[in-house]
Amino acid sequence: QLVGLKFFIYDSDSKVTSENGSDDFLGGADLELYGAPAKTPIAHTLELGGMEVRNVKNKASATKKNKRGLVLVQIRVVHEYCPKPLPPDQVLLRSLSTYSYVSDIEVHI
């Protein structure tokens, strides 16, 4: 059962995300989903945490904390029960029960 989601928010200076860690971490947030109603969209406002944000424009205001960023998300939980997949050996045996032979393929582009 899904009990929650974890969000990590980054700022990228380019149009693509960086895999080498050069993007700026803005913060993270957790959303608990245990007991969330099914098939009903619910909006959540999450406060970013994980970093201490300080105003460093001048030394006098360096100790004054800035407001934390907010993330607005809308979540809809859908429960879908799927049957347990067959073991790989049974899937292989079933796939060998039929055989298809293709003699020609014609393609126009």
One Martini backbone bead per residue (centre of mass of N, CA, C, O) as a GRO file, in nm:
protein
  109
    1GLN     BB    1   0.098   0.036   0.021
    2LEU     BB    2   0.053   0.366  -0.013
    3VAL     BB    3   0.182   0.628   0.219
    4GLY     BB    4   0.368   0.821   0.023
    5LEU     BB    5   0.543   1.126  -0.066
    6LYS     BB    6   0.847   1.252  -0.222
    7PHE     BB    7   0.994   1.576  -0.259
    8PHE     BB    8   1.234   1.710  -0.500
    9ILE     BB    9   1.371   2.037  -0.547
   10TYR     BB   10   1.500   2.186  -0.845
   11ASP     BB   11   1.743   2.402  -1.005
   12SER     BB   12   1.787   2.484  -1.345
   13ASP     BB   13   2.001   2.651  -1.583
   14SER     BB   14   1.886   2.453  -1.781
   15LYS     BB   15   1.677   2.253  -1.986
   16VAL     BB   16   1.841   2.032  -1.849
   17THR     BB   17   1.922   1.790  -1.650
   18SER     BB   18   2.159   1.704  -1.411
   19GLU     BB   19   2.382   1.427  -1.326
   20ASN     BB   20   2.629   1.593  -1.155
   21GLY     BB   21   2.498   1.809  -0.935
   22SER     BB   22   2.449   2.129  -1.044
   23ASP     BB   23   2.192   2.156  -0.920
   24ASP     BB   24   1.963   2.328  -0.722
   25PHE     BB   25   1.860   2.290  -0.401
   26LEU     BB   26   1.538   2.386  -0.257
   27GLY     BB   27   1.389   2.119  -0.154
   28GLY     BB   28   1.151   1.941   0.057
   29ALA     BB   29   0.867   1.701   0.067
   30ASP     BB   30   0.593   1.558   0.246
   31LEU     BB   31   0.326   1.310   0.171
   32GLU     BB   32   0.048   1.184   0.318
   33LEU     BB   33  -0.173   0.893   0.206
   34TYR     BB   34  -0.296   0.775   0.440
   35GLY     BB   35  -0.641   0.770   0.391
   36ALA     BB   36  -0.702   0.850   0.117
   37PRO     BB   37  -0.919   0.920  -0.105
   38ALA     BB   38  -1.074   0.778  -0.368
   39LYS     BB   39  -1.096   0.943  -0.674
   40THR     BB   40  -1.002   1.227  -0.530
   41PRO     BB   41  -0.915   1.537  -0.574
   42ILE     BB   42  -0.631   1.685  -0.394
   43ALA     BB   43  -0.509   1.970  -0.251
   44HIS     BB   44  -0.164   2.074  -0.182
   45THR     BB   45   0.042   2.253   0.057
   46LEU     BB   46   0.396   2.264   0.051
   47GLU     BB   47   0.674   2.291   0.254
   48LEU     BB   48   0.992   2.360   0.221
   49GLY     BB   49   1.271   2.160   0.313
   50GLY     BB   50   1.628   2.100   0.429
   51MET     BB   51   1.692   2.415   0.439
   52GLU     BB   52   1.861   2.699   0.531
   53VAL     BB   53   1.724   3.015   0.489
   54ARG     BB   54   1.904   3.316   0.404
   55ASN     BB   55   1.969   3.651   0.431
   56VAL     BB   56   2.266   3.804   0.237
   57LYS     BB   57   2.280   4.116   0.167
   58ASN     BB   58   2.345   4.177   0.472
   59LYS     BB   59   2.471   4.153   0.789
   60ALA     BB   60   2.218   4.252   0.948
   61SER     BB   61   2.017   4.033   0.780
   62ALA     BB   62   2.146   3.737   0.806
   63THR     BB   63   1.948   3.628   1.050
   64LYS     BB   64   1.713   3.653   0.865
   65LYS     BB   65   1.451   3.470   0.767
   66ASN     BB   66   1.309   3.328   0.512
   67LYS     BB   67   1.072   3.217   0.331
   68ARG     BB   68   0.939   2.937   0.238
   69GLY     BB   69   0.869   2.735   0.002
   70LEU     BB   70   0.612   2.633  -0.231
   71VAL     BB   71   0.402   2.344  -0.306
   72LEU     BB   72   0.168   2.258  -0.557
   73VAL     BB   73  -0.060   1.981  -0.529
   74GLN     BB   74  -0.234   1.715  -0.711
   75ILE     BB   75  -0.418   1.433  -0.582
   76ARG     BB   76  -0.497   1.093  -0.708
   77VAL     BB   77  -0.627   0.799  -0.583
   78VAL     BB   78  -0.574   0.470  -0.731
   79HIS     BB   79  -0.711   0.155  -0.696
   80GLU     BB   80  -0.537  -0.140  -0.827
   81TYR     BB   81  -0.597  -0.476  -0.883
   82CYS     BB   82  -0.353  -0.721  -0.947
   83PRO     BB   83  -0.246  -0.995  -1.057
   84LYS     BB   84  -0.030  -1.227  -1.011
   85PRO     BB   85   0.232  -1.318  -1.164
   86LEU     BB   86   0.380  -1.542  -1.329
   87PRO     BB   87   0.614  -1.744  -1.353
   88PRO     BB   88   0.866  -1.752  -1.582
   89ASP     BB   89   0.837  -2.055  -1.665
   90GLN     BB   90   0.531  -2.037  -1.742
   91VAL     BB   91   0.555  -1.816  -1.954
   92LEU     BB   92   0.740  -1.974  -2.144
   93LEU     BB   93   0.555  -2.219  -2.195
   94ARG     BB   94   0.317  -2.053  -2.315
   95SER     BB   95   0.484  -1.924  -2.553
   96LEU     BB   96   0.542  -2.226  -2.687
   97SER     BB   97   0.240  -2.311  -2.782
   98THR     BB   98   0.298  -2.097  -3.004
   99TYR     BB   99   0.338  -2.034  -3.367
  100SER     BB  100   0.490  -1.786  -3.577
  101TYR     BB  101   0.505  -1.722  -3.933
  102VAL     BB  102   0.712  -1.503  -4.127
  103SER     BB  103   0.765  -1.437  -4.475
  104ASP     BB  104   0.649  -1.131  -4.509
  105ILE     BB  105   0.743  -0.777  -4.550
  106GLU     BB  106   0.565  -0.472  -4.614
  107VAL     BB  107   0.700  -0.140  -4.686
  108HIS     BB  108   0.585   0.207  -4.677
  109ILE     BB  109   0.731   0.557  -4.700
   0.00000   0.00000   0.00000
